[in-house]
Amino acid sequence: MSMSKRMMGLDDELPEVDSEAFSDPTTCEVDDDWLRGAEPERQAAAMRHWLLARYCDPAYETPYSSEVGYIYTRGGPWHPRDVLMERFEGIADFDTIKKLAADIVADMGDELAPTALTAEEDWDVEVETAESPIQDLRKRVDDLMLVLQMEGQEPAKFQARNLVYAALITALETFLWETAVWWLASEDDGVNRLVAARPSFASDPRLKGMVGGDELGLEERRQRIHRGMKAMVWHRWPNNWPFLAALLGIEMPEYERYGLTLAASKRHDIVHRFGQNKDRTEAVYATTTEVEALADAVLAFAEDLNARIAARGL
């Protein structure tokens, strides 16, 4: 399995690492004292986890243009050897670092893109009220739909439809992020529900590690969860639904009911392959009808989610 596939959530084939290897399991931050005393094979396994939490194959997270190649809008590119040496030189075995870097280059190439954990962007937005996320989403969707009314040459209108389609998924991701931020900060019960749900996260160790061990206090746990949320890819609906269900204390709306799987797949082709399918043999584009349908679906989903939160009676 390639590393790019592992970054898509299929990372169960990554080498196992001792739990004491990480000072922060949520971000796979390696404990330097542990690393100094570990055998080369264990060092390599821990450093691999560290790197893949922070960097990925650009084919997965980076816009692509057939004319100029990858467009690193969130920082980068980075060479595996550079990032590994900067972090671990003088701590881990030098030859182990070199061999690991060579292995990663063989799998992913010599130019890495950032994951959400290292992307050069500010996710620490202020959410003023519980209603702010849905109010802001409505405005964002309205603003995006205005783009469809713009006049111009047909190629420009074609690209505009694609961009609006992709941006609608981004608007939904932002809504989910802001909703999670508000309830994490405002409700202790959400943290407690995540702790109670921790055993059910066993299939996704990133979620389980995000909650932390039993020795953590409420505020420390809340901060740890907030840090972990920054590394979540919010359009991976199946991965994120159990976490959001526990945090919000609701049964999450069915993403298939709103066509979100297909929409996220099309958005991926538009953003990361510049409107081509995986094999680059067919054009992928959004019609006006599809854009309007996705806008309706995004709003309907968000309203459904908000209604479920309100029905808790808190």
C-alpha positions, 0 to 999 in steps of 0.5 A: 500500500502506498503512503498516499493511500495511508494518508487517506485513512488507510494507515492500519499498515503503518508500523506499530510504535510503542505508546511511550514513543510519543509525548502527544499521540494526537499529533504523533510528536515523538519523545526525544528521550525515548527516541535516543534510547530506541533501536533503529527499527523502532526509531524509524517507525516512530519518525515515520508516524511523525512525518505522515502526521505532518506531510503527505503526497501532494497528489492527495491534498494539493491543487494540480494544473496540467500546465504548471504541476502542483500548486502549493497553496498551503505551504511547501513543498518539503523534501523528506530528508530536510524535514527529518534532519531538521527535527531528528538529527542528533537525536536519532541514528543518522543512517536510520534517518537517511534510510527512512528519507530514501524510503519515503522518497521512493513511495511519495517523491521528493516534494511533500505537501502539508497536512492540516497539522502543518498547513500555513493557515489560521484555523483558530477562528472566533465563534461568537454564538451557537448560531454563528456557524449556521448563520455564516454558512447561509451567507457564504452559500448565498455569496457563492451562488452570486458567482453563477450570475456573473457574465463572461466567456463560456470557459470562464463560466465553466471554471466558475461553476467548478470553483463554486462547487468545490467551495460549497464543500469547503463552506460545509467543512468550515461549518462543521469546524466552527460548530465543533469549536463552539460546543467543545469550548462551551459544553463540558458534557461534550468532552465527557462524551468523547471520553466515554466514546473512546473505546469505540474509536479503537479502529481510528487510533487518531481519534482515540489518542486525541481524547488522551489518557485518564490522567488528564484534567478537563481543560487539558483534555479540551486543549488536546482535542482542539489540537487534534481537530486541526489535523482532521480532514473534515470532508472525510465524512465516515471518519469524522461522524463518530467523533462529531456524534460523541462531541455534539451528543446527537445521532449525526445526519446520514451523509449519503442522504445528502449526496455528500460522498459523491460531492466530495469525490467530485470536489477532489477531482476538481480541486486536486486534478483540475477537473479530471478523473483519477486516470486523467482520461475524462473531464470532471465538471459541475453543471449549474443544476448540480451546483444549485443542488449541492448548495441546497444539500449543504444547507439542508444538512446543516439545518438538520444538524442544528435541529438535532442539537437543539432537540437535545434541550440544552 
